[in-house]
Amino acid sequence: MFLPSAMRWALLAPLSMLPALAACAQSGPHAARVGDRYEINTDRESSEQSSDGSTGSSSDRDAISARVIAVRDGGVELEYDYPKDVPADDRAATWQLPARVFRPAQGPTQLLNRAELEKRVDPWLKKGGMTRAACGHLIFTWNAFRITCDPDSAIEMIDFFDPVLPELRDGAPYRDAAAVAPAQLKRSADGKSFVVQLAIEPERVRKERAETDLSVAEISRKPLTREQAQRSHADETISGTIAITFELDSSGEVRRRIKITTIRIAATNGRIETKKMTETTVWHLLPA
């Protein structure tokens, strides 16, 4: 089954992901306008090295488009889809797009075309030579992926590509799911950006590492219980930071977000791993 690299998230949930238009509508100074279209590009670069001399790196680029369908009291209705230049064959490789959602000023994203997405799942599975029995299981192509058949995966994909931006003001608290506690946003001296640095939540990293071990065991058909996987990382000393920069354009709206996650993992045998992931998200307003 062909999986276009530009939209793997649209098809399957990739493993070991450390962890908009609506963001501009909710967080920027200007109101969203019906018919506005954005393309959202995300570049990710990852690297890791260990004290025994081993190293590794990877890079990836993804894109999604968004269009304002309606502006309602308390939020914005949007349609997310592939960018227009994606070939028809690549579009046919996913069932989650296009997806229509309501993004309220407060609260989670709401899926509006759930019934339509549910009807797409079985034909997509059939095209890939699969049945519903594959849902929730891993497959391996050039990478490991877990098949997802839940329409809510469209919301997860959208929130990943197009994160809702926080209230941007000097001193405002900023929260990240991977951080141990909130930290304050700081406006740069030139007023062109906001920055924040948070401390990594070690337990979350341990859980992610255990889940990765379980996935590898599933693919390789080796026995491994969740308790065993968790126990193998229980004594690791984990620390790290999440540094985020929100860059503003001349009108004061966010057009770029740079998120750098650095993690240091020290094992009881003295081995030290250092992982770094740089994720850059750019919002491009397209011509009318």
Secondary structure, 3 states (H helix, E strand, C coil): CCCCHHHHHHHEEECCCCCCHHHHHHHCCCCCCCCCEEEEEEEEEEEEEECCCCEEEEEEEEEEEEEEEEEECCEEEEEEECCCCCCHHHHCCCCCCCEEEEEECCCCCEECCHHHHHHHHHHHHHHCCCCHHHCCCEEECCCEEEECCCCCHHHHHHHHHCCCCCCCCCCCEECCCCECCCEECEECCCCCEEEEEEEECHHHHHHHHHHHHHHHHHHHCCCCCHHHHHHCCCCCEEEEEEEEEEEECCCCCEEEEEEEEEEEEECCCCCEEEEEEEEEEEEEECCC
